Amino acid sequence: MNWDKDAIFKALGDSTRRLILDELSERNELTLYELTVRLIMKHDLSISRQAIAKHLAALEDAGLVISKRKGKYRVVSSVYCS
């Protein structure tokens, strides 16, 4: 795989994105709703699902997470836990 190092470092430069990766390393394959609940409950973040979706898009653009459809839900997982 050809990694874009600038995109990876830019994606990892945000603390919320690092928390998202931490959550995905603990429990791979989370829906957006599950991820939002975990971030709010465990890390006391005040963040919307829309904001998390934008962070996930940046992580996906950097090649750090992948998303796939499972039924009516979109599930996100870390490329390192697949």
C-alpha positions as CSV (number, residue, x, y, z in Angstrom):
1,M,0.0,0.0,0.0
2,N,1.3,3.5,-0.9
3,W,0.9,5.7,2.2
4,D,0.5,9.5,1.9
5,K,2.6,10.4,5.0
6,D,1.4,14.1,5.0
7,A,-2.2,13.0,5.0
8,I,-1.6,10.5,7.8
9,F,0.2,13.1,10.0
10,K,-2.4,15.7,9.3
11,A,-5.1,13.2,10.3
12,L,-3.3,12.2,13.5
13,G,-2.7,15.9,14.4
14,D,-6.2,16.1,15.8
15,S,-6.8,14.7,19.3
16,T,-10.4,13.7,18.5
17,R,-9.2,11.6,15.6
18,R,-6.7,9.9,17.9
19,L,-9.5,9.1,20.3
20,I,-11.5,7.6,17.5
21,L,-8.6,5.4,16.5
22,D,-8.2,4.4,20.2
23,E,-11.8,3.4,20.4
24,L,-11.6,1.4,17.1
25,S,-8.5,-0.4,18.4
26,E,-10.5,-1.5,21.5
27,R,-13.6,-2.5,19.7
28,N,-13.3,-2.8,15.9
29,E,-16.3,-2.3,13.7
30,L,-18.4,0.5,15.3
31,T,-21.3,2.3,13.8
32,L,-21.3,6.1,13.8
33,Y,-23.8,6.1,16.7
34,E,-21.8,3.6,18.7
35,L,-18.6,5.5,18.2
36,T,-20.4,8.8,19.2
37,V,-21.8,7.3,22.4
38,R,-18.4,5.8,23.4
39,L,-16.6,9.1,22.8
40,I,-19.2,11.1,24.8
41,M,-19.4,8.6,27.7
42,K,-15.7,7.5,28.1
43,H,-14.0,10.8,27.2
44,D,-16.6,13.3,28.2
45,L,-16.6,14.9,24.8
46,S,-19.4,17.3,23.6
47,I,-19.5,16.3,20.0
48,S,-22.1,15.6,17.4
49,R,-22.4,12.6,15.1
50,Q,-21.9,15.0,12.1
51,A,-18.6,16.2,13.6
52,I,-17.5,12.7,14.1
53,A,-18.5,11.8,10.5
54,K,-16.2,14.6,9.3
55,H,-13.3,13.3,11.4
56,L,-13.9,9.8,10.1
57,A,-13.8,11.2,6.5
58,A,-10.4,12.7,7.2
59,L,-9.2,9.4,8.7
60,E,-10.6,7.4,5.7
61,D,-8.9,9.8,3.3
62,A,-5.6,9.2,5.1
63,G,-6.2,5.4,4.8
64,L,-6.3,4.9,8.5
65,V,-9.9,3.6,8.7
66,I,-12.3,1.9,6.3
67,S,-16.1,1.9,6.2
68,K,-18.5,-0.6,4.8
69,R,-22.2,-1.1,4.7
70,K,-23.7,-3.8,7.0
71,G,-27.5,-3.9,6.4
72,K,-28.8,-0.4,6.9
73,Y,-25.7,0.7,8.9
74,R,-22.3,1.9,7.9
75,V,-19.6,0.3,10.0
76,V,-16.2,1.8,10.5
77,S,-13.0,-0.1,11.4
78,S,-9.3,0.6,11.7
79,V,-7.1,-0.7,9.0
80,Y,-4.8,-2.0,11.7
81,C,-7.4,-4.2,13.3
82,S,-9.0,-5.7,10.2
